[in-house]
Amino acid sequence: MDLTEEIVSIVRDVLNLGDRASGFDSSTRLIGSIPEFDSMAVVGLITALEDEYGCVFEDDEISEEVFETIESLTRLVESKLS
């Protein structure tokens, strides 16, 4: 499984989307496109990503742009893993 697929899986699990996430890919929009994607979801997603990848996201790294698409979120995670 590549990183994008892993991120999709984490988003699906955190937001409890089930089969609704089956068509998600790197271009899938998050903020404003998924009703479940609210401020609490952002906190849950950041926590899940930190736990999964053993990294810490600083407050200044978390912005609306990061949560625009799966791809933008994947880029943030990639920056922490390299």
Buried (B, 14 or more C-beta within 10 A) or exposed (E): EEBBBBBBBBBBBBBEBEEEBEEBEBEBBBBEEBEEBEEEBBEBBBEBBBEEBEEEBEEEEBEEEBBBBBBBBBBBBEEBEE
